[in-house]
Each structure stands twice: as C-alpha cells, then as structure tokens.
Amino acid sequence: EACYSAYNCSKCSGTYKLTLVKRCAESCGVGQSDYDPQQPNVCLRCKDPNCANCTAGANNCSLCGSPYKLTLDVKCALTCPAGSSDYESSKPNTCKACVIAHCDACSSANNCTNCSATFVRAPNGTCVVPCLPGFGYYPTGACGPCPLHCSECSSANVCTKCSADYRLVNSSCIAPCPAGTSDYSDPPGLCQPCSLNCLGCTSASTCTKCIPGYSVFGDPAGVW
C-alpha cells in the first residue's frame, strides 16, 4: 500500500502484515508478532530470543521454539521450573502448574512424580512428610506399620525395603542364609547348599567366597 523504495514496504494492504524485513506476508515470521495495537499489522520482534510467537506483547511469549518450553511466567526455558510440567498432550512444551503441594514435577495436575526436598511421594500421588522407620504410606495416604523386619512398605503386607541383615523376598523380609548356603534357586528365599569349602555362591557350582585358606578358581590372590 505504501513503500520507502521498490523493495522496502512501509504499509501493507488488507490483512497482510509488514515483516521485519519490510515485506508483506500473511503472517509474521518466527520470533515476531503484531502485538502493538498502535501499529496494526506491523510485525515487531519478541524480546526473548527463544520465543517463536508473542501475540500478547514483546515480553509475553505465547509459543517457544523447540526444544524450549513456555513457562508459567510466559518465558522460554529448556525445562519447566519446579512446581510445573508440560503434561498436557494438547499443549506440548507448555508448562502447567502442579496442583499438589510440595511437588516439583508431575504427570498431571493431581499426580506428582517428584516431590520437593524433605517430602516423599505417597501411593496416591501426593507429597507427604516421610513416615517413621518401620512405617509406610498405605494406598489411603496414611502411615501404617510395616511387616516384621521391614523398614519401608506400601501396605501392612507389602515390604519395599528390609531392615539391616534381612533379605526382601516376595515382599517379605527373611533372615540371611547361613554361611555355605544361598537362595540361588526356586522357590525364592529357600537356602540351598554351596559347593565344598565355599561360604557364598550364586549356584551349586559357582562359588563367590571361599573359606579361609581357599580362593575362587582363577583368583591369583590365594590357593584353590
């Protein structure tokens, strides 16, 4: 509609937009938008260099260039800040707030995947203060006693971590196998004998630790 020279437009006609290179186009290029109501259809640069579109203003990004994510304060960052995640598939690379208190990252607004320091994730996806040793969070979200010899659990019958010197077998804690035996075969937890002069093993014929005066075959540290 108007120009400075044959190759430099100053005003475009109709709905065409004047780009940063003084050309007329149907839309502004990447990193620019016609956000100034005082200059309709004039493309202006977004302030954030990683911003692809800023329809609300130079400092208010609406779409970031890949791989950057649009944060809650409409800035572009490589990762969502603590307390937010890009969990909405319909809005990829757009950070949304995690509703759960004390949550750093979430797979949905109400399901936390990573809790803040000093908090742990409960089975219901919330962030809670850790239970006392020997207690665990049940699916209800409340602390309850763990099974015998269990330090962490997810219910009264399901142990996830045993106390010192105990083994976790089928969600229960059992005493360690005596020297010279190992639970290397089915059923799990059943102690089976190792080979002669062997203290620990992974099978009846594979010794991992010998009695004093003997060493595992091929070990240069001792006799065999």
C-alpha positions as CSV (number, residue, x, y, z in Angstrom):
1,E,0.0,0.0,0.0
2,A,2.9,2.3,0.7
3,C,6.7,1.9,0.4
4,Y,10.0,3.6,1.1
5,S,11.5,2.2,-2.1
6,A,10.8,-0.6,-4.6
7,Y,11.9,-3.2,-2.1
8,N,11.0,-1.6,1.3
9,C,7.3,-1.5,2.1
10,S,6.1,0.8,4.9
11,K,2.4,-0.3,5.0
12,C,0.7,-3.4,3.8
13,S,-2.8,-3.6,2.3
14,G,-5.8,-5.5,3.8
15,T,-4.8,-8.2,6.3
16,Y,-1.2,-8.6,5.2
17,K,1.4,-7.9,7.8
18,L,4.6,-5.8,7.5
19,T,7.5,-8.1,8.5
20,L,10.8,-7.0,10.0
21,V,12.4,-7.1,6.5
22,K,9.8,-4.7,5.2
23,R,7.9,-7.2,3.1
24,C,4.2,-8.0,3.2
25,A,3.2,-11.5,4.3
26,E,0.1,-13.3,5.5
27,S,1.7,-13.9,8.9
28,C,4.7,-12.6,10.9
29,G,7.8,-14.7,10.9
30,V,9.3,-16.8,13.7
31,G,10.2,-14.6,16.7
32,Q,7.9,-11.7,15.8
33,S,4.2,-10.7,16.2
34,D,2.0,-7.8,15.5
35,Y,1.2,-7.2,19.2
36,D,1.1,-3.4,19.3
37,P,-2.4,-2.1,18.8
38,Q,-1.0,1.3,17.9
39,Q,0.8,-0.3,14.9
40,P,-1.8,-2.8,13.5
41,N,-0.4,-5.5,11.1
42,V,3.2,-4.4,11.8
43,C,5.4,-7.3,13.0
44,L,7.6,-6.5,16.0
45,R,10.4,-8.6,17.4
46,C,9.8,-10.7,20.6
47,K,12.2,-9.8,23.4
48,D,13.0,-13.4,24.3
49,P,15.3,-14.8,21.5
50,N,13.9,-18.3,22.1
51,C,10.3,-17.1,21.6
52,A,8.6,-18.1,18.4
53,N,5.5,-16.0,18.9
54,C,4.5,-13.2,21.3
55,T,1.0,-12.2,20.4
56,A,0.4,-10.6,23.9
57,G,3.5,-8.4,23.8
58,A,7.2,-8.3,23.5
59,N,7.7,-9.7,27.0
60,N,4.9,-12.2,26.9
61,C,5.8,-15.2,24.8
62,S,2.9,-17.4,23.6
63,L,4.9,-20.1,21.8
64,C,8.6,-21.1,22.3
65,G,10.9,-22.5,19.6
66,S,11.8,-26.2,20.1
67,P,13.2,-27.5,22.4
68,Y,12.3,-24.7,24.7
69,K,9.2,-24.8,26.9
70,L,6.8,-22.0,27.7
71,T,6.9,-21.4,31.5
72,L,4.1,-20.1,33.7
73,D,5.6,-16.6,33.6
74,V,5.4,-16.7,29.8
75,K,9.2,-17.1,29.3
76,C,11.1,-19.7,27.4
77,A,13.3,-22.3,29.2
78,L,14.8,-25.7,28.5
79,T,12.9,-27.3,31.4
80,C,9.8,-26.4,33.3
81,P,10.6,-24.7,36.7
82,A,9.9,-26.6,39.9
83,G,6.1,-26.9,40.6
84,S,5.2,-27.3,36.9
85,S,5.4,-29.7,34.0
86,D,4.4,-29.9,30.4
87,Y,1.9,-32.7,31.0
88,E,-0.9,-31.7,28.6
89,S,-0.5,-33.5,25.3
90,S,-2.8,-31.0,23.6
91,K,-0.3,-28.2,24.5
92,P,3.2,-29.7,24.0
93,N,6.2,-27.8,25.5
94,T,3.8,-25.6,27.6
95,C,4.4,-25.8,31.4
96,K,1.3,-26.2,33.5
97,A,1.1,-25.9,37.3
98,C,1.2,-29.0,39.5
99,V,-1.7,-28.7,41.9
100,I,-0.2,-31.0,44.6
101,A,1.6,-29.1,47.4
102,H,5.4,-29.6,47.7
103,C,5.6,-31.1,44.2
104,D,8.5,-30.3,41.9
105,A,7.3,-32.3,38.8
106,C,4.0,-34.0,37.9
107,S,2.5,-36.2,35.1
108,S,-0.9,-34.5,35.6
109,A,-2.1,-31.6,37.7
110,N,-3.0,-34.0,40.6
111,N,-0.3,-36.7,40.2
112,C,3.2,-35.8,41.5
113,T,6.2,-37.7,40.1
114,N,8.9,-35.8,42.1
115,C,8.4,-34.2,45.5
116,S,10.4,-31.3,46.9
117,A,13.2,-32.0,49.4
118,T,12.2,-33.5,52.8
119,F,8.9,-34.8,51.2
120,V,8.2,-38.2,49.7
121,R,5.6,-39.4,47.2
122,A,2.6,-41.2,48.7
123,P,0.9,-44.0,46.7
124,N,-2.0,-41.6,45.9
125,G,0.4,-39.3,44.1
126,T,0.6,-36.6,46.8
127,C,3.7,-35.3,48.6
128,V,3.8,-36.0,52.3
129,V,6.2,-35.9,55.3
130,P,8.1,-39.3,55.5
131,C,6.7,-41.9,57.8
132,L,8.8,-43.0,60.8
133,P,11.1,-46.0,60.3
134,G,9.1,-49.2,60.3
135,F,6.0,-47.4,59.0
136,G,4.9,-46.8,55.4
137,Y,2.3,-44.9,53.4
138,Y,-0.7,-47.1,52.6
139,P,-2.8,-46.5,49.4
140,T,-5.1,-44.4,51.6
141,G,-2.2,-41.9,52.1
142,A,-1.9,-42.6,55.8
143,C,1.1,-44.0,57.7
144,G,0.7,-47.6,58.9
145,P,3.0,-50.2,60.4
146,C,5.2,-52.3,58.1
147,P,5.6,-56.1,58.3
148,L,8.2,-57.6,60.6
149,H,11.9,-56.7,59.9
150,C,10.7,-54.2,57.3
151,S,11.8,-50.5,57.2
152,E,9.7,-49.3,54.3
153,C,6.4,-50.6,52.9
154,S,3.4,-49.8,50.8
155,S,0.9,-51.7,52.9
156,A,0.7,-53.9,56.0
157,N,1.7,-56.9,53.9
158,V,4.0,-55.5,51.2
159,C,7.5,-54.5,52.1
160,T,9.7,-52.5,49.8
161,K,12.9,-52.3,51.9
162,C,14.1,-54.6,54.7
163,S,15.9,-53.8,57.9
164,A,19.7,-54.4,58.0
165,D,20.7,-58.1,57.7
166,Y,17.4,-59.2,56.2
167,R,16.5,-60.0,52.6
168,L,13.5,-58.9,50.6
169,V,11.8,-62.0,49.1
170,N,8.3,-61.8,47.6
171,S,7.5,-58.5,49.5
172,S,8.6,-60.1,52.8
173,C,11.8,-59.9,54.9
174,I,13.6,-63.1,55.8
175,A,16.8,-63.8,57.6
176,P,20.0,-64.1,55.6
177,C,21.2,-67.6,54.5
178,P,23.8,-69.2,56.8
179,A,27.4,-69.3,55.6
180,G,27.8,-72.1,53.0
181,T,24.3,-71.7,51.6
182,S,22.5,-69.3,49.2
183,D,19.0,-68.8,47.8
184,Y,20.1,-69.4,44.2
185,S,17.1,-71.5,43.0
186,D,13.3,-71.7,43.2
187,P,11.4,-71.3,45.4
188,P,12.8,-67.8,46.3
189,G,14.1,-67.5,49.8
190,L,15.0,-71.2,50.2
191,C,18.6,-71.5,51.3
192,Q,20.5,-74.2,49.2
193,P,24.0,-75.6,49.9
194,C,27.0,-74.3,48.1
195,S,29.9,-76.5,47.0
196,L,32.6,-77.8,49.3
197,N,34.8,-75.2,51.1
198,C,32.5,-72.4,49.8
199,L,30.9,-69.7,52.0
200,G,28.8,-67.9,49.4
201,C,27.6,-68.8,45.9
202,T,25.2,-68.0,43.1
203,S,24.6,-71.6,42.2
204,A,25.5,-75.1,43.4
205,S,28.7,-75.0,41.3
206,T,29.5,-71.2,41.2
207,C,31.3,-70.1,44.4
208,T,31.7,-66.4,45.1
209,K,33.5,-66.6,48.5
210,C,35.7,-69.4,49.9
211,I,36.5,-70.5,53.5
212,P,39.9,-69.2,54.8
213,G,42.8,-70.9,53.0
214,Y,40.9,-71.3,49.8
215,S,40.1,-68.9,46.9
216,V,37.8,-68.9,44.0
217,F,39.3,-70.8,41.0
218,G,41.4,-68.5,38.9
219,D,41.8,-65.8,41.6
220,P,45.5,-65.1,41.9
221,A,45.1,-63.8,45.5
222,G,45.0,-67.3,47.0
223,V,45.2,-71.1,46.6
224,W,42.5,-73.3,45.1
